[in-house]
Amino acid sequence: QVQLVESGGDLVQSGGSLRLSCAASGFTFSTYATSWDRQAPGKQRELVARLTSAGEINYADSVKGRFTISRDNAKNTVYLQMNSLMPEDTAVYYCNAHETSGWRDYWGQGTQVTVSS
């Protein structure tokens, strides 16, 4: 059974930090590109950070220099370290895994991040 389970969301003050984790199971994690996306109330889901199976990384302009995506293939886990959080970072954060050489695409259930001013 395929699963992506996010954790680490919380309420934090502006300027604070959080580390999100996404544990994957049920598929060959190392052959998938992984990303973190977020959706704020009333807004479309947007890409935050992406890390391919080859190690290529890209970030949304709004988080560059503040967020860091990483993965541990031995633990089948992808992380998002978020520093210098701002109220506009408030959203539900979703983990995604997309098969590098195929079409399979999986999403987690989301974890809430709330940044107070």
PLY file of the C-alpha trace (Angstrom):
ply
format ascii 1.0
element vertex 117
property float x
property float y
property float z
element edge 116
property int vertex1
property int vertex2
end_header
0.00 0.00 0.00
1.42 3.36 -1.07
1.63 5.96 1.66
3.12 9.40 2.14
2.76 10.59 5.71
3.71 14.16 6.57
4.51 15.38 10.05
6.02 18.40 11.74
3.40 21.05 11.08
2.68 23.37 13.98
1.86 26.87 15.12
4.99 29.02 15.25
5.77 32.70 15.66
7.08 34.82 12.83
10.83 34.33 12.48
10.68 30.81 13.84
11.62 27.50 12.28
9.98 24.16 11.58
11.10 20.92 10.01
8.58 18.93 8.04
9.05 15.25 7.35
7.37 12.98 4.83
7.76 9.23 5.26
7.11 7.15 2.16
6.23 3.48 1.87
4.89 1.05 -0.69
7.02 2.15 -3.66
10.65 2.54 -4.72
11.24 5.94 -3.17
14.72 6.47 -4.64
13.36 6.46 -8.21
10.90 9.26 -7.56
11.23 13.03 -7.65
9.88 14.55 -4.46
8.42 17.93 -3.73
6.71 19.99 -1.11
3.71 22.01 -2.18
1.44 24.22 -0.14
-2.06 25.57 -0.26
-3.21 28.60 1.67
-6.92 29.29 2.27
-8.55 30.62 -0.88
-5.43 30.12 -2.97
-4.22 27.54 -5.47
-1.74 24.89 -4.48
1.79 25.99 -5.31
5.17 24.31 -5.56
7.49 25.18 -2.69
10.53 23.01 -3.35
11.43 20.05 -5.52
14.24 17.51 -5.28
14.65 15.01 -8.08
16.01 11.49 -7.81
19.19 12.85 -9.45
19.61 15.49 -6.76
18.45 18.52 -8.70
16.73 21.13 -6.55
14.54 24.10 -7.26
12.64 26.44 -4.99
9.83 28.92 -5.30
11.22 32.45 -5.29
9.26 33.23 -2.15
11.17 30.65 -0.08
14.68 30.81 -1.57
17.27 31.29 1.13
14.83 30.33 3.89
13.72 26.77 3.09
15.83 23.70 2.40
14.59 20.44 0.92
16.50 17.22 1.50
15.90 13.50 1.38
17.23 10.33 2.96
16.66 7.42 0.58
17.73 4.93 3.24
14.83 6.13 5.40
12.45 6.77 2.50
11.92 10.25 3.86
11.96 13.77 2.44
12.34 16.82 4.64
11.63 20.52 4.45
13.59 22.74 6.81
11.82 26.08 7.08
13.59 29.03 8.68
12.66 32.69 9.07
9.00 31.81 8.77
6.56 34.56 7.88
2.77 34.77 8.24
2.45 34.35 4.46
3.97 30.88 4.82
0.80 29.79 6.59
-0.71 26.92 4.60
-1.29 23.21 4.45
1.93 21.63 3.24
1.75 18.53 1.06
4.38 16.01 0.14
4.45 14.69 -3.42
6.35 11.90 -5.11
6.42 11.57 -8.89
7.94 8.64 -10.70
11.01 9.87 -12.57
10.60 7.60 -15.60
6.90 7.04 -15.45
3.52 8.45 -14.57
2.86 7.41 -11.00
2.15 10.36 -8.74
1.40 10.24 -5.02
0.32 12.83 -2.45
0.31 12.90 1.31
-2.61 14.08 3.41
-1.01 17.40 4.32
0.24 19.02 7.49
-0.83 22.45 8.74
1.74 25.18 9.23
0.53 28.36 10.89
2.81 31.35 11.40
1.58 34.04 13.75
2.71 37.65 13.48
0 1
1 2
2 3
3 4
4 5
5 6
6 7
7 8
8 9
9 10
10 11
11 12
12 13
13 14
14 15
15 16
16 17
17 18
18 19
19 20
20 21
21 22
22 23
23 24
24 25
25 26
26 27
27 28
28 29
29 30
30 31
31 32
32 33
33 34
34 35
35 36
36 37
37 38
38 39
39 40
40 41
41 42
42 43
43 44
44 45
45 46
46 47
47 48
48 49
49 50
50 51
51 52
52 53
53 54
54 55
55 56
56 57
57 58
58 59
59 60
60 61
61 62
62 63
63 64
64 65
65 66
66 67
67 68
68 69
69 70
70 71
71 72
72 73
73 74
74 75
75 76
76 77
77 78
78 79
79 80
80 81
81 82
82 83
83 84
84 85
85 86
86 87
87 88
88 89
89 90
90 91
91 92
92 93
93 94
94 95
95 96
96 97
97 98
98 99
99 100
100 101
101 102
102 103
103 104
104 105
105 106
106 107
107 108
108 109
109 110
110 111
111 112
112 113
113 114
114 115
115 116
